[in-house]
């Protein structure tokens, strides 16, 4: 695995505090491009995207990390839940109860 100097997006937000709309948009655009590539080209879903699993290099390029929950099988028909419980959307949690 490639070493990414700079830490995670979580670390960066803790250092910066508020990042502002332009910076948030900058990172979100990269996340959308990576996710689009993963889904449409590599046919893979990450299933545990969170700031701790997004690494930021010295030029502010992001890279996804921790593919422990990822899958490339039947991604159009996934029904089981995977990922970190604290990041599961409330409406999804409500379905589990």
Biopython code that builds the backbone (N, CA, C, O; Angstrom):
import numpy as np
from Bio.PDB.StructureBuilder import StructureBuilder

atoms = [
    (1, "UNK", "N", (0.843, -1.170, 0.000)),
    (1, "UNK", "CA", (0.000, 0.000, 0.000)),
    (1, "UNK", "C", (0.896, 1.244, 0.000)),
    (1, "UNK", "O", (1.957, 1.267, 0.625)),
    (2, "UNK", "N", (0.458, 2.235, -0.690)),
    (2, "UNK", "CA", (1.193, 3.496, -0.787)),
    (2, "UNK", "C", (1.161, 4.259, 0.539)),
    (2, "UNK", "O", (0.129, 4.319, 1.207)),
    (3, "UNK", "N", (2.290, 4.831, 0.905)),
    (3, "UNK", "CA", (2.342, 5.680, 2.090)),
    (3, "UNK", "C", (1.864, 7.077, 1.703)),
    (3, "UNK", "O", (2.353, 7.655, 0.733)),
    (4, "UNK", "N", (0.923, 7.611, 2.451)),
    (4, "UNK", "CA", (0.389, 8.946, 2.181)),
    (4, "UNK", "C", (0.767, 9.850, 3.346)),
    (4, "UNK", "O", (0.217, 9.741, 4.442)),
    (5, "UNK", "N", (1.701, 10.729, 3.093)),
    (5, "UNK", "CA", (2.147, 11.656, 4.128)),
    (5, "UNK", "C", (1.097, 12.745, 4.294)),
    (5, "UNK", "O", (0.630, 13.310, 3.305)),
    (6, "UNK", "N", (0.728, 13.037, 5.504)),
    (6, "UNK", "CA", (-0.242, 14.094, 5.734)),
    (6, "UNK", "C", (-1.371, 13.692, 6.654)),
    (6, "UNK", "O", (-1.995, 14.559, 7.266)),
    (7, "UNK", "N", (-1.655, 12.405, 6.772)),
    (7, "UNK", "CA", (-2.706, 11.966, 7.681)),
    (7, "UNK", "C", (-4.059, 11.873, 7.028)),
    (7, "UNK", "O", (-4.182, 11.905, 5.804)),
    (8, "UNK", "N", (-5.069, 11.756, 7.857)),
    (8, "UNK", "CA", (-6.438, 11.559, 7.367)),
    (8, "UNK", "C", (-7.178, 12.891, 7.277)),
    (8, "UNK", "O", (-6.745, 13.910, 7.815)),
    (9, "UNK", "N", (-8.294, 12.842, 6.586)),
    (9, "UNK", "CA", (-9.167, 14.018, 6.507)),
    (9, "UNK", "C", (-9.669, 14.381, 7.901)),
    (9, "UNK", "O", (-9.865, 15.557, 8.207)),
    (10, "UNK", "N", (-9.874, 13.384, 8.734)),
    (10, "UNK", "CA", (-10.281, 13.624, 10.128)),
    (10, "UNK", "C", (-9.218, 14.464, 10.847)),
    (10, "UNK", "O", (-9.535, 15.454, 11.506)),
    (11, "UNK", "N", (-7.948, 14.050, 10.707)),
    (11, "UNK", "CA", (-6.854, 14.792, 11.337)),
    (11, "UNK", "C", (-6.808, 16.235, 10.831)),
    (11, "UNK", "O", (-6.637, 17.174, 11.609)),
    (12, "UNK", "N", (-6.962, 16.393, 9.528)),
    (12, "UNK", "CA", (-6.913, 17.722, 8.925)),
    (12, "UNK", "C", (-8.040, 18.616, 9.448)),
    (12, "UNK", "O", (-7.815, 19.790, 9.746)),
    (13, "UNK", "N", (-9.239, 18.068, 9.558)),
    (13, "UNK", "CA", (-10.355, 18.879, 10.057)),
    (13, "UNK", "C", (-10.170, 19.230, 11.528)),
    (13, "UNK", "O", (-10.602, 20.293, 11.972)),
    (14, "UNK", "N", (-9.533, 18.343, 12.284)),
    (14, "UNK", "CA", (-9.262, 18.659, 13.684)),
    (14, "UNK", "C", (-8.247, 19.788, 13.804)),
    (14, "UNK", "O", (-8.351, 20.626, 14.700)),
    (15, "UNK", "N", (-7.277, 19.813, 12.913)),
    (15, "UNK", "CA", (-6.269, 20.881, 12.917)),
    (15, "UNK", "C", (-6.848, 22.199, 12.433)),
    (15, "UNK", "O", (-6.575, 23.252, 13.009)),
    (16, "UNK", "N", (-7.658, 22.139, 11.360)),
    (16, "UNK", "CA", (-8.189, 23.348, 10.735)),
    (16, "UNK", "C", (-9.383, 23.920, 11.482)),
    (16, "UNK", "O", (-9.604, 25.131, 11.477)),
    (17, "UNK", "N", (-10.143, 23.056, 12.117)),
    (17, "UNK", "CA", (-11.426, 23.493, 12.645)),
    (17, "UNK", "C", (-12.400, 23.569, 11.484)),
    (17, "UNK", "O", (-12.599, 22.585, 10.772)),
    (18, "UNK", "N", (-12.999, 24.714, 11.292)),
    (18, "UNK", "CA", (-13.910, 24.908, 10.171)),
    (18, "UNK", "C", (-13.117, 25.011, 8.874)),
    (18, "UNK", "O", (-12.118, 25.727, 8.810)),
    (19, "UNK", "N", (-13.558, 24.300, 7.843)),
    (19, "UNK", "CA", (-12.786, 24.358, 6.608)),
    (19, "UNK", "C", (-13.399, 25.271, 5.562)),
    (19, "UNK", "O", (-12.712, 25.627, 4.604)),
    (20, "UNK", "N", (-14.626, 25.658, 5.695)),
    (20, "UNK", "CA", (-15.248, 26.560, 4.741)),
    (20, "UNK", "C", (-15.808, 25.830, 3.537)),
    (20, "UNK", "O", (-15.451, 24.686, 3.254)),
    (21, "UNK", "N", (-16.689, 26.516, 2.838)),
    (21, "UNK", "CA", (-17.400, 25.905, 1.713)),
    (21, "UNK", "C", (-16.474, 25.566, 0.547)),
    (21, "UNK", "O", (-16.580, 24.480, -0.022)),
    (22, "UNK", "N", (-15.577, 26.465, 0.186)),
    (22, "UNK", "CA", (-14.700, 26.222, -0.967)),
    (22, "UNK", "C", (-13.794, 25.015, -0.723)),
    (22, "UNK", "O", (-13.609, 24.189, -1.617)),
    (23, "UNK", "N", (-13.238, 24.909, 0.465)),
    (23, "UNK", "CA", (-12.367, 23.779, 0.789)),
    (23, "UNK", "C", (-13.173, 22.487, 0.843)),
    (23, "UNK", "O", (-12.730, 21.450, 0.348)),
    (24, "UNK", "N", (-14.351, 22.552, 1.442)),
    (24, "UNK", "CA", (-15.223, 21.379, 1.485)),
    (24, "UNK", "C", (-15.588, 20.914, 0.088)),
    (24, "UNK", "O", (-15.585, 19.714, -0.187)),
    (25, "UNK", "N", (-15.901, 21.844, -0.792)),
    (25, "UNK", "CA", (-16.228, 21.514, -2.176)),
    (25, "UNK", "C", (-15.028, 20.898, -2.890)),
    (25, "UNK", "O", (-15.181, 19.963, -3.676)),
    (26, "UNK", "N", (-13.824, 21.427, -2.613)),
    (26, "UNK", "CA", (-12.595, 20.903, -3.193)),
    (26, "UNK", "C", (-12.418, 19.421, -2.850)),
    (26, "UNK", "O", (-12.132, 18.608, -3.729)),
    (27, "UNK", "N", (-12.588, 19.074, -1.574)),
    (27, "UNK", "CA", (-12.441, 17.684, -1.158)),
    (27, "UNK", "C", (-13.615, 16.824, -1.641)),
    (27, "UNK", "O", (-13.415, 15.682, -2.055)),
    (28, "UNK", "N", (-14.829, 17.363, -1.591)),
    (28, "UNK", "CA", (-16.000, 16.605, -2.023)),
    (28, "UNK", "C", (-15.906, 16.248, -3.500)),
    (28, "UNK", "O", (-16.265, 15.134, -3.881)),
    (29, "UNK", "N", (-15.437, 17.158, -4.337)),
    (29, "UNK", "CA", (-15.277, 16.853, -5.765)),
    (29, "UNK", "C", (-14.320, 15.691, -5.971)),
    (29, "UNK", "O", (-14.572, 14.818, -6.802)),
    (30, "UNK", "N", (-13.230, 15.673, -5.224)),
    (30, "UNK", "CA", (-12.292, 14.551, -5.329)),
    (30, "UNK", "C", (-12.954, 13.246, -4.877)),
    (30, "UNK", "O", (-12.783, 12.207, -5.514)),
    (31, "UNK", "N", (-13.707, 13.303, -3.778)),
    (31, "UNK", "CA", (-14.377, 12.101, -3.272)),
    (31, "UNK", "C", (-15.372, 11.566, -4.293)),
    (31, "UNK", "O", (-15.481, 10.355, -4.482)),
    (32, "UNK", "N", (-16.096, 12.465, -4.950)),
    (32, "UNK", "CA", (-17.074, 12.038, -5.951)),
    (32, "UNK", "C", (-16.386, 11.408, -7.158)),
    (32, "UNK", "O", (-16.873, 10.414, -7.695)),
    (33, "UNK", "N", (-15.264, 11.974, -7.588)),
    (33, "UNK", "CA", (-14.520, 11.397, -8.709)),
    (33, "UNK", "C", (-13.993, 10.005, -8.361)),
    (33, "UNK", "O", (-14.089, 9.082, -9.171)),
    (34, "UNK", "N", (-13.443, 9.857, -7.168)),
    (34, "UNK", "CA", (-12.919, 8.546, -6.751)),
    (34, "UNK", "C", (-14.050, 7.531, -6.644)),
    (34, "UNK", "O", (-13.923, 6.398, -7.110)),
    (35, "UNK", "N", (-15.154, 7.941, -6.031)),
    (35, "UNK", "CA", (-16.292, 7.034, -5.865)),
    (35, "UNK", "C", (-16.862, 6.628, -7.215)),
    (35, "UNK", "O", (-17.189, 5.460, -7.424)),
    (36, "UNK", "N", (-16.985, 7.576, -8.128)),
    (36, "UNK", "CA", (-17.483, 7.276, -9.478)),
    (36, "UNK", "C", (-16.569, 6.261, -10.164)),
    (36, "UNK", "O", (-17.048, 5.302, -10.769)),
    (37, "UNK", "N", (-15.267, 6.469, -10.073)),
    (37, "UNK", "CA", (-14.310, 5.533, -10.665)),
    (37, "UNK", "C", (-14.439, 4.152, -10.031)),
    (37, "UNK", "O", (-14.480, 3.143, -10.735)),
    (38, "UNK", "N", (-14.502, 4.106, -8.708)),
    (38, "UNK", "CA", (-14.615, 2.822, -8.016)),
    (38, "UNK", "C", (-15.871, 2.070, -8.443)),
    (38, "UNK", "O", (-15.814, 0.872, -8.722)),
    (39, "UNK", "N", (-17.009, 2.772, -8.495)),
    (39, "UNK", "CA", (-18.275, 2.108, -8.793)),
    (39, "UNK", "C", (-18.394, 1.729, -10.265)),
    (39, "UNK", "O", (-18.750, 0.597, -10.592)),
    (40, "UNK", "N", (-18.099, 2.669, -11.146)),
    (40, "UNK", "CA", (-18.375, 2.466, -12.564)),
    (40, "UNK", "C", (-17.255, 1.795, -13.342)),
    (40, "UNK", "O", (-17.526, 1.107, -14.326)),
    (41, "UNK", "N", (-16.019, 1.973, -12.936)),
    (41, "UNK", "CA", (-14.899, 1.358, -13.648)),
    (41, "UNK", "C", (-14.441, 0.091, -12.944)),
    (41, "UNK", "O", (-14.314, -0.962, -13.569)),
    (42, "UNK", "N", (-14.194, 0.193, -11.653)),
    (42, "UNK", "CA", (-13.677, -0.960, -10.897)),
    (42, "UNK", "C", (-14.784, -1.859, -10.346)),
    (42, "UNK", "O", (-14.507, -2.956, -9.863)),
    (43, "UNK", "N", (-16.044, -1.396, -10.416)),
    (43, "UNK", "CA", (-17.194, -2.163, -9.906)),
    (43, "UNK", "C", (-16.974, -2.595, -8.461)),
    (43, "UNK", "O", (-17.168, -3.757, -8.103)),
    (44, "UNK", "N", (-16.563, -1.628, -7.641)),
    (44, "UNK", "CA", (-16.257, -1.878, -6.232)),
    (44, "UNK", "C", (-16.934, -0.814, -5.379)),
    (44, "UNK", "O", (-16.995, 0.353, -5.764)),
    (45, "UNK", "N", (-17.438, -1.216, -4.229)),
    (45, "UNK", "CA", (-17.963, -0.264, -3.248)),
    (45, "UNK", "C", (-17.116, -0.347, -1.986)),
    (45, "UNK", "O", (-16.685, -1.428, -1.586)),
    (46, "UNK", "N", (-16.885, 0.786, -1.373)),
    (46, "UNK", "CA", (-16.018, 0.874, -0.193)),
    (46, "UNK", "C", (-16.747, 0.398, 1.055)),
    (46, "UNK", "O", (-16.223, -0.440, 1.790)),
    (47, "UNK", "N", (-17.920, 0.905, 1.304)),
    (47, "UNK", "CA", (-18.814, 0.546, 2.408)),
    (47, "UNK", "C", (-18.372, 1.013, 3.789)),
    (47, "UNK", "O", (-18.979, 0.623, 4.786)),
    (48, "UNK", "N", (-17.335, 1.836, 3.874)),
    (48, "UNK", "CA", (-16.955, 2.387, 5.177)),
    (48, "UNK", "C", (-16.263, 3.738, 4.993)),
    (48, "UNK", "O", (-15.238, 4.012, 5.617)),
    (49, "UNK", "N", (-16.839, 4.579, 4.127)),
    (49, "UNK", "CA", (-16.242, 5.901, 3.917)),
    (49, "UNK", "C", (-16.547, 6.799, 5.105)),
    (49, "UNK", "O", (-17.699, 6.974, 5.502)),
    (50, "UNK", "N", (-15.494, 7.355, 5.653)),
    (50, "UNK", "CA", (-15.588, 8.281, 6.772)),
    (50, "UNK", "C", (-14.286, 9.075, 6.780)),
    (50, "UNK", "O", (-13.306, 8.646, 6.170)),
    (51, "UNK", "N", (-14.252, 10.209, 7.448)),
    (51, "UNK", "CA", (-13.044, 11.041, 7.420)),
    (51, "UNK", "C", (-11.774, 10.309, 7.845)),
    (51, "UNK", "O", (-10.688, 10.630, 7.361)),
    (52, "UNK", "N", (-11.892, 9.346, 8.729)),
    (52, "UNK", "CA", (-10.723, 8.592, 9.181)),
    (52, "UNK", "C", (-10.149, 7.696, 8.092)),
    (52, "UNK", "O", (-8.978, 7.323, 8.162)),
    (53, "UNK", "N", (-10.952, 7.342, 7.082)),
    (53, "UNK", "CA", (-10.521, 6.454, 5.994)),
    (53, "UNK", "C", (-10.223, 7.210, 4.706)),
    (53, "UNK", "O", (-10.096, 6.602, 3.642)),
    (54, "UNK", "N", (-10.114, 8.507, 4.795)),
    (54, "UNK", "CA", (-9.750, 9.328, 3.642)),
    (54, "UNK", "C", (-8.430, 9.997, 3.979)),
    (54, "UNK", "O", (-8.353, 10.822, 4.889)),
    (55, "UNK", "N", (-7.400, 9.637, 3.242)),
    (55, "UNK", "CA", (-6.069, 10.179, 3.490)),
    (55, "UNK", "C", (-5.817, 11.394, 2.604)),
    (55, "UNK", "O", (-6.317, 11.467, 1.481)),
    (56, "UNK", "N", (-5.042, 12.343, 3.114)),
    (56, "UNK", "CA", (-4.740, 13.584, 2.393)),
    (56, "UNK", "C", (-3.227, 13.690, 2.261)),
    (56, "UNK", "O", (-2.503, 13.669, 3.256)),
    (57, "UNK", "N", (-2.750, 13.807, 1.003)),
    (57, "UNK", "CA", (-1.302, 13.907, 0.813)),
    (57, "UNK", "C", (-0.840, 15.358, 0.924)),
    (57, "UNK", "O", (-1.638, 16.252, 1.206)),
    (58, "UNK", "N", (0.433, 15.580, 0.703)),
    (58, "UNK", "CA", (1.013, 16.910, 0.892)),
    (58, "UNK", "C", (0.511, 17.940, -0.122)),
    (58, "UNK", "O", (0.650, 19.143, 0.101)),
    (59, "UNK", "N", (-0.077, 17.475, -1.244)),
    (59, "UNK", "CA", (-0.652, 18.404, -2.226)),
    (59, "UNK", "C", (-2.176, 18.481, -2.123)),
    (59, "UNK", "O", (-2.843, 18.978, -3.030)),
    (60, "UNK", "N", (-2.718, 17.984, -1.011)),
    (60, "UNK", "CA", (-4.147, 17.976, -0.717)),
    (60, "UNK", "C", (-4.954, 17.076, -1.648)),
    (60, "UNK", "O", (-6.151, 17.289, -1.841)),
    (61, "UNK", "N", (-4.300, 16.073, -2.222)),
    (61, "UNK", "CA", (-4.999, 15.042, -2.975)),
    (61, "UNK", "C", (-5.459, 13.988, -1.982)),
    (61, "UNK", "O", (-4.728, 13.640, -1.055)),
    (62, "UNK", "N", (-6.666, 13.481, -2.175)),
    (62, "UNK", "CA", (-7.171, 12.477, -1.245)),
    (62, "UNK", "C", (-7.070, 11.084, -1.841)),
    (62, "UNK", "O", (-7.066, 10.894, -3.057)),
    (63, "UNK", "N", (-6.989, 10.120, -0.937)),
    (63, "UNK", "CA", (-6.943, 8.704, -1.299)),
    (63, "UNK", "C", (-7.781, 7.954, -0.282)),
    (63, "UNK", "O", (-7.697, 8.205, 0.921)),
    (64, "UNK", "N", (-8.590, 7.031, -0.777)),
    (64, "UNK", "CA", (-9.386, 6.215, 0.128)),
    (64, "UNK", "C", (-8.523, 5.103, 0.706)),
    (64, "UNK", "O", (-7.677, 4.537, 0.013)),
    (65, "UNK", "N", (-8.743, 4.795, 1.977)),
    (65, "UNK", "CA", (-7.999, 3.751, 2.666)),
    (65, "UNK", "C", (-8.976, 2.807, 3.367)),
    (65, "UNK", "O", (-10.178, 3.070, 3.411)),
    (66, "UNK", "N", (-8.462, 1.722, 3.908)),
    (66, "UNK", "CA", (-9.213, 0.732, 4.685)),
    (66, "UNK", "C", (-10.362, 0.134, 3.880)),
    (66, "UNK", "O", (-11.527, 0.490, 4.061)),
    (67, "UNK", "N", (-10.007, -0.767, 3.002)),
    (67, "UNK", "CA", (-10.999, -1.438, 2.161)),
    (67, "UNK", "C", (-11.479, -2.746, 2.786)),
    (67, "UNK", "O", (-11.886, -3.663, 2.073)),
    (68, "UNK", "N", (-11.434, -2.832, 4.105)),
    (68, "UNK", "CA", (-11.826, -4.048, 4.801)),
    (68, "UNK", "C", (-13.271, -4.456, 4.592)),
    (68, "UNK", "O", (-13.570, -5.651, 4.606)),
    (69, "UNK", "N", (-14.176, -3.516, 4.399)),
    (69, "UNK", "CA", (-15.592, -3.817, 4.162)),
    (69, "UNK", "C", (-15.958, -3.752, 2.683)),
    (69, "UNK", "O", (-17.115, -3.982, 2.332)),
    (70, "UNK", "N", (-15.016, -3.449, 1.819)),
    (70, "UNK", "CA", (-15.326, -3.260, 0.398)),
    (70, "UNK", "C", (-15.702, -4.581, -0.258)),
    (70, "UNK", "O", (-15.371, -5.663, 0.227)),
    (71, "UNK", "N", (-16.401, -4.454, -1.372)),
    (71, "UNK", "CA", (-16.762, -5.637, -2.148)),
    (71, "UNK", "C", (-16.867, -5.256, -3.617)),
    (71, "UNK", "O", (-17.108, -4.100, -3.965)),
    (72, "UNK", "N", (-16.684, -6.244, -4.455)),
    (72, "UNK", "CA", (-16.862, -6.035, -5.892)),
    (72, "UNK", "C", (-17.853, -7.047, -6.444)),
    (72, "UNK", "O", (-17.962, -7.222, -7.657)),
    (73, "UNK", "N", (-18.566, -7.702, -5.559)),
    (73, "UNK", "CA", (-19.529, -8.714, -5.976)),
    (73, "UNK", "C", (-20.947, -8.189, -5.853)),
    (73, "UNK", "O", (-21.352, -7.733, -4.783)),
    (74, "UNK", "N", (-21.697, -8.249, -6.930)),
    (74, "UNK", "CA", (-23.126, -7.891, -6.936)),
    (74, "UNK", "C", (-23.382, -6.521, -6.323)),
    (74, "UNK", "O", (-24.282, -6.382, -5.495)),
    (75, "UNK", "N", (-22.618, -5.515, -6.706)),
    (75, "UNK", "CA", (-22.755, -4.221, -6.034)),
    (75, "UNK", "C", (-24.100, -3.559, -6.295)),
    (75, "UNK", "O", (-24.512, -2.693, -5.523)),
    (76, "UNK", "N", (-24.796, -3.941, -7.364)),
    (76, "UNK", "CA", (-26.113, -3.352, -7.633)),
    (76, "UNK", "C", (-27.201, -3.933, -6.740)),
    (76, "UNK", "O", (-28.285, -3.359, -6.630)),
    (77, "UNK", "N", (-26.922, -5.064, -6.102)),
    (77, "UNK", "CA", (-27.966, -5.702, -5.296)),
    (77, "UNK", "C", (-27.528, -5.972, -3.859)),
    (77, "UNK", "O", (-27.998, -6.932, -3.248)),
    (78, "UNK", "N", (-26.643, -5.148, -3.310)),
    (78, "UNK", "CA", (-26.230, -5.328, -1.919)),
    (78, "UNK", "C", (-27.398, -5.038, -0.985)),
    (78, "UNK", "O", (-28.111, -4.050, -1.160)),
    (79, "UNK", "N", (-27.587, -5.889, -0.010)),
    (79, "UNK", "CA", (-28.657, -5.661, 0.962)),
    (79, "UNK", "C", (-28.156, -5.685, 2.395)),
    (79, "UNK", "O", (-28.841, -5.195, 3.293)),
    (80, "UNK", "N", (-26.977, -6.242, 2.629)),
    (80, "UNK", "CA", (-26.460, -6.284, 3.994)),
    (80, "UNK", "C", (-25.740, -4.983, 4.324)),
    (80, "UNK", "O", (-25.245, -4.292, 3.434)),
    (81, "UNK", "N", (-25.688, -4.661, 5.594)),
    (81, "UNK", "CA", (-25.030, -3.435, 6.039)),
    (81, "UNK", "C", (-23.597, -3.731, 6.429)),
    (81, "UNK", "O", (-23.280, -4.797, 6.955)),
    (82, "UNK", "N", (-22.746, -2.768, 6.161)),
    (82, "UNK", "CA", (-21.348, -2.884, 6.553)),
    (82, "UNK", "C", (-20.851, -1.484, 6.865)),
    (82, "UNK", "O", (-21.418, -0.499, 6.393)),
    (83, "UNK", "N", (-19.798, -1.393, 7.656)),
    (83, "UNK", "CA", (-19.222, -0.094, 7.959)),
    (83, "UNK", "C", (-19.228, 0.193, 9.442)),
    (83, "UNK", "O", (-19.552, -0.661, 10.267)),
    (84, "UNK", "N", (-18.863, 1.416, 9.755)),
    (84, "UNK", "CA", (-18.768, 1.860, 11.146)),
    (84, "UNK", "C", (-20.133, 2.317, 11.640)),
    (84, "UNK", "O", (-20.781, 3.154, 11.011)),
    (85, "UNK", "N", (-20.558, 1.774, 12.749)),
    (85, "UNK", "CA", (-21.887, 2.047, 13.285)),
    (85, "UNK", "C", (-22.155, 3.537, 13.500)),
    (85, "UNK", "O", (-23.270, 3.999, 13.261)),
    (86, "UNK", "N", (-21.164, 4.284, 13.942)),
    (86, "UNK", "CA", (-21.380, 5.708, 14.218)),
    (86, "UNK", "C", (-21.611, 6.526, 12.950)),
    (86, "UNK", "O", (-22.051, 7.672, 13.037)),
    (87, "UNK", "N", (-21.328, 5.970, 11.786)),
    (87, "UNK", "CA", (-21.515, 6.688, 10.523)),
    (87, "UNK", "C", (-22.700, 6.177, 9.711)),
    (87, "UNK", "O", (-22.948, 6.667, 8.609)),
    (88, "UNK", "N", (-23.430, 5.207, 10.235)),
    (88, "UNK", "CA", (-24.614, 4.724, 9.525)),
    (88, "UNK", "C", (-25.716, 5.763, 9.670)),
    (88, "UNK", "O", (-25.966, 6.262, 10.768)),
    (89, "UNK", "N", (-26.367, 6.086, 8.572)),
    (89, "UNK", "CA", (-27.412, 7.105, 8.564)),
    (89, "UNK", "C", (-28.562, 6.717, 9.517)),
    (89, "UNK", "O", (-28.908, 5.540, 9.620)),
    (90, "UNK", "N", (-29.147, 7.699, 10.208)),
    (90, "UNK", "CA", (-30.227, 7.389, 11.156)),
    (90, "UNK", "C", (-31.402, 6.656, 10.522)),
    (90, "UNK", "O", (-32.004, 5.789, 11.156)),
    (91, "UNK", "N", (-31.733, 6.994, 9.279)),
    (91, "UNK", "CA", (-32.863, 6.324, 8.631)),
    (91, "UNK", "C", (-32.553, 4.859, 8.337)),
    (91, "UNK", "O", (-33.463, 4.030, 8.293)),
    (92, "UNK", "N", (-31.281, 4.535, 8.136)),
    (92, "UNK", "CA", (-30.886, 3.135, 7.954)),
    (92, "UNK", "C", (-30.914, 2.417, 9.293)),
    (92, "UNK", "O", (-31.371, 1.277, 9.380)),
    (93, "UNK", "N", (-30.429, 3.075, 10.331)),
    (93, "UNK", "CA", (-30.481, 2.470, 11.677)),
    (93, "UNK", "C", (-31.913, 2.174, 12.081)),
    (93, "UNK", "O", (-32.181, 1.153, 12.713)),
    (94, "UNK", "N", (-32.846, 3.066, 11.718)),
    (94, "UNK", "CA", (-34.236, 2.876, 12.084)),
    (94, "UNK", "C", (-34.799, 1.594, 11.444)),
    (94, "UNK", "O", (-35.656, 0.930, 12.027)),
    (95, "UNK", "N", (-34.319, 1.260, 10.261)),
    (95, "UNK", "CA", (-34.777, 0.024, 9.593)),
    (95, "UNK", "C", (-34.313, -1.216, 10.335)),
    (95, "UNK", "O", (-34.944, -2.270, 10.252)),
    (96, "UNK", "N", (-33.214, -1.091, 11.059)),
    (96, "UNK", "CA", (-32.655, -2.238, 11.778)),
    (96, "UNK", "C", (-33.409, -2.537, 13.049)),
    (96, "UNK", "O", (-33.383, -3.669, 13.531)),
    (97, "UNK", "N", (-34.085, -1.538, 13.606)),
    (97, "UNK", "CA", (-34.792, -1.726, 14.891)),
    (97, "UNK", "C", (-36.153, -2.302, 14.722)),
    (97, "UNK", "O", (-36.860, -2.516, 15.706)),
]
sb = StructureBuilder()
sb.init_structure("model")
sb.init_model(0)
sb.init_chain("A")
sb.init_seg("    ")
for serial, (resi, resn, name, xyz) in enumerate(atoms, 1):
    if name == "N":
        sb.init_residue(resn, " ", resi, " ")
    sb.init_atom(name, np.array(xyz, "f"), 0.0, 1.0, " ", f" {name:<3s}", serial, name[0])
structure = sb.get_structure()
